[in-house]
């Protein structure tokens, strides 16, 4: 699955979670444009920026969101992804680590951090993330399959 498909999957999963009412009030605010004020886009708008390759704009918006909620693993994951795609591997590494400190089982952060490890010549660490993904979601989840494919290339 490409990043656009994973993004859509994430947004659909988030919508389902919100519909079930199992999310904290901070996470509920994450998807609400009015919660962030008129100057900060909501997460779905930022995901559209990322899908369009507008990483610099997305980074600015995600950093603004983090000022409101610095412990949002999803925002940190998207920030790290955008930084990695922009070539800022050091910042991406720090933010994937922050996301995983908050949520050690964050499938997206585990997959994307694994991709960063491959990009920076650390295939053993990428395989460690793959093993972690297997424990979190099994070998049939999209994140496991995507990272396994990248490792085998």
N, C-alpha and C positions, 0 to 999 in steps of 0.2 A: 504494500500500500504506500502510495506517495504521501508527501507531507500534507498536501491538500486534503487527501482522503482521511488522514489521521486527524487533521484539524476538524473536519466535519464530524468525524466519529466522536471527538472530544466534546464538541458543542452539543451534539445529540445526547451524549451521556450526561452532560451537565444539565441539559433541559429535563431529562428524565429524573435526575436526582432532585432538582428543584420541584418538579411536579410531585414527587413522593414526600417532600417536606422533611428531608433528612439532613438538611444543610444548616449550618449555623447562620445567624443573622449577618455576620461579616461576609460569608460566602454568598448569601442572598444579594447583598449589596453589590457584589462583584459584577453581576450581569446587568445592573440597572444604570443606564446612562445618567439619570438624574441624581443618583447617589454620588457621582464623582464631580458634579458641577458641570457647567457648560464648557469649560476649557479642556476637560479630559474626556476622551472617547471611552465608551464602554468596551469590555473585553472582546465582544463579537466584532466590533469595528476594528480593533487592533489586530485580530486574527485575519480579517480581510486585508489589512495592510501587509501582514506577514506573507499571506498567500500571494499577494501581488509583488512581493520582493522589495517592499518599501521598509527595509529593516531599520534605517536610521530614524524614520518617523515613528515606527513602532517602539523602538528603544526609548525614545523620549517619553512617549505616552505610558509605557510600562513602568519606567522609573517614577513618573508622577503617581501612578497607582500604588507603587510600593511605599511612597511617603505616607499614604493613608493606611496601608496594611502591609508592613514589612515582612510578615510571616505568611504570605500567600504563596504556597508552593506552585500553584498553577501559573501565577504571574511570573515568578522567578524562573520557571521552566521556559516560558515563552521569551522572557528577556534573554536567558542564556542561549536559546535557539537562535534568536535574532543576532546576538553578538557573535555567535559561532559563524553564522552565514555571512556576517560582515567581515569576518577574518580576525576578530578580537578574541582569540582563543583563551587568553589569560582571564579576562572578565567572564567569559562563558564558563570556564572551569569553576571559578569561584561561585557563580550563581547556580550551576547545577548542584554543586556541593551544598549550598544553602538550602535549595529546594529539597534535597534528599535528607538533610538534617531535620527538616520540618516533617517530611513524609518519606521515610525510608523505602516505602513500597510504591512510590510514584512511578508508574510504568513509563510515562513519557520521558521523565527526567532520566530514568535508567537507560532507556533506549538511546536518547540523544547524547547523553554523557558517553555511552559506549561508542557512538559515532565520532564524538570528539576524540576519544582515545585512539580510534583508528586513524583519524586525520593527523594526530600528533605522534604517531609511531609507537603507540602503546597497545598492541593487539592483545597482550595477556590481560590487561585491565579491562579491555572490551569483552573478553571472554568471561571475566568475573561478573560483569554486569549482565551478560547473557544468562549465567547461572542464577543470578539473583532474580532475573525476570522469570526464569523457569519456576522458581519457588513461589513467586508472587502470583503468576497467572497461567503457568503451564506452557507447553510448547505450541499450543494452538492460538495463543493471543497474537494480535497483529504486531505488537511491539517486539515480542520475542522473534517472530518470523522475519520482521524487517531487519533487526540487528543481526540475526543469524545469517541472512542473505548477504549483508554487507561484510561480515567477517569472512565469509567463504569466497568473496571476490578477490 
